[in-house]
Amino acid sequence: MTFSICVREEYVEDGDEHLRFGVAVTTRLAGVGRLCPFASEDGAVATQSLVNVDLGRRGLEYLADGVAVEDALEALLAADDGRENRQLHGVDREGTYAFSGEECKPWYGHRVGENYTVAGNLLTGEAVVDATAEAYEADREGDRHLAERLIDALAAGHAEGGDKREELSVQSAALRVATTEGDDGATEPAYNDLRVDATESPIEELQETYELAVRGHEDAMERYEEAYEDDEMGELG
């Protein structure tokens, strides 16, 4: 797996305070969305390098039980015989955590910022991680959807070189966003859970997919509101 970002943000909706968690990833392999990114109303986790999917799944389970992200992920790694081949990072409602095993393939490393983490392996250099983090930091107070800002962060990392395995042409990218407003993801809009599984231009296609998903969501909401108004008019009539 190549590089990913996990974030936590506070926001206010209808006078109530909420949290949102996001994770985005891209790699020079197919189907990264089924392996690496995990998000729920309790936090976000990315598992990569010689990937162990259970670290992501069980990480979210621990967070749901109230275990702090650092304690949860460290406990999972302590029980994993292959931990030195793993890269694991994430955020919860209060903290952050990142780990890069000593047997990950270079360049590898991670960066922990205020309410976010970035990690990568098999990269052209540290600049990929730095560019990803700096792009997110530059727009973290913006009004745009978190999903779109995460895509921009991936694009910035890719522009600095991204995954160094140029002989691998099939690539993928994915993102997930969850909020404390949601009901286990059931009420989250579709643009908060997107994947591009096999392509030569994953970030560009993830952006296009996002734009289509936003348009589809807006169209659906407009039709729903019109139908609701028609029902109300029918009852009044």
N, C-alpha and C positions, 0 to 999 in steps of 0.2 A: 504494500500500500504506500501511497505517496505522501500527501500532506493534508491536514485537516485542521479545523478550528471549532472550538466549543465556546459558547458564550452564555452569560446570564444578564438580563436587563430588567430593570424596574419600569413600570409604566402605570398610568392612571386611565381607567375606563369608567365613564359614568360616575365619577367621583370616588371610585374604589381603587385601591392599590393592588397591583398584580405583578407577577413575574412571568417572563418568557425565557425559554431556553432554546438554543439553536445549535446545530452541528452541521457542518458541510465538509465534503471530502472529494478529492479527485485522485485518480491513479491511472497508470498505463496498463491496466488489466480490465477485463469486462466484469460488470456486475458488482461494483463496490458497494452499491446501496443495500445489498442483502447481507453484507458482512461487517461493515465498519461503523455506521452512524446509528446512534440510539438516543432518543429524547423522550421525555415524559414531563408531566407537571412537577416532577421532583428534581429534574436535572437533565444533563446531556453528557454522553460518554462516547468516545471514539476509541476503537481497538484496531490496531494495525501492525505493520511489519509482518512477521510470521504470525498471521492473525489467529486469535482464539476468540471466536464469536461469543462463547459463554461469558467472557469477561464483560462484554457490553450488556448482554441480557441480565446476568446476575448482578451486575453493577446497578442497574436501574431497580432491580428487586430490593437490593440493600437500601438504596436511597428511599424507596417507598416505605421501608420499615423504619426510617428515621436515622439510619446510620450516616454519618458524615462522609462526604465523597472521599476524603483522604483515607479514612479508616476503611471504608468499603473496598476501594481499589487496592490498597496495600494488602488487605487480608486476602483478596483474590489472587494477587500476584504471589504472595507468600506460599500459597497452596499449589502454584503452577510450576511444574518442573521445567517448563520452557520459558520462564519469565525473562531470561536474558536475551531472548529473541523477540520479545514483545515490546510494543510501544502502546501506552495506554494513558489517556488523559480525559479530564472532564471537569464539570462544575455542578454544584448543587445550589440550594437556596442560600447558602452562606459562604461556601468555600470553593477552592480550586485545587487541582492536583494534576501532576504530569510525571510520567516515568518513561525513560528510554533505556532499554536493556543494552548491556555492553556488547552484545553480539548482533545488534541491528546493523544493517548494511549502510556504509557511509555514502554521502554525508547524511548523518542523522542527528537529531536533537530536538529540543522543544523550548518553548518560551511561555512564561506565565505572566500575564498582565492583570490589570484590575478587572476582575470578573470575567476573564477569558483565558483560554489556553490555546496554543498552536503547537503542532508537532509534525515532523516529517522524517522520512528515511528514503534512501536511494535518490537523494536530491542532488542538483548541480552545486549546491552550496547553502550556507547559512542564510544568505540573502533571500531565499525563497520564504523561509519562516518569518524573517523580519518584515518583508514586504507584505505578507499576508496580515500580520499583526498590525502594521502601521496603516494599512488601508482600512481595516476595521476601526481602529482608533480614530481615524480622521473623520468618520461618518457615524460614529456611535450615537450621537445626539440628533441625528437626522430624522425626518418625518417618514422616510421610506420604510416599507416593510423590512423586517429583519431578514427574511429570505433573500431579498434582492441584495441587501448589503453583504450577506455572506457570499453570494455569487461574486460580487465585486472583489471581495477579499481573496477568493480563490484565483480570480483573474489576475490580480496583482502578483500573487505568488508565481503563477504560471509565466507571467511576463519576465520574471527574474530567472527563468530557466526551468522551474518545475522538476518533474521526474527526469532523471538523466538517461533512462533506458530508451533511447531514441529508436532502437531497432524494433520496439514494440509499438505498432501503429494503432491497435485497438485499445481504446481508453474508455473510462466511465467517470461519472460524477453523480453526487446525490446530496440532498439536504433534508433536514427535518427540523421543524420548529414546533414546540409545544408550549402551552401557557397554563397558568393556574386558573384561568377562566374555563378551560376545556373540560370535557368529560372523557378522560382516557383517550383523547384524540378524536372522539366521535363528532365533536362540534367544530373542530379546527377546519379552516378552509383548505381546499385541495392544494393550493399553492404552497402550503407549509410542509408538504411531504412529496418530494419529487425525485425522480431518478432518470438518468440517461445511462443505459446499460452497456451499449457497445457502439462506439463511434470513433472517428478520428479527431473530432473537435468537441469534447465533452462540455467544456465550460460555455462555449457559445451556444450549444444546443440546450444546455440547462437554462440559460438565460431566455432563449426562445420559448422553451417549455413553460417557464415561469410566467412569461408575458401572456401566453395563451391561457394558462390556468387562471391568472388574475382576470382576464377578460371574460372567461367562462363563468367565474364566480360572480362577477358583477352583473353579467347578463341573467344568471339564474336568480340572483337576489332581486333584480328589477322585475322579473316575471313573477316571483313570489309575492312581492309587494303589490303588483297589479292584481294578481289573483285574490289577495287578501282584501284589497279595496273593493273588488267586484263582489266578493262574498258579503262584505259589510253593506254595500249598496242593496244587494238582494234582500238582506234581512230587513233593512229599513223600508224597502218597497213593499 
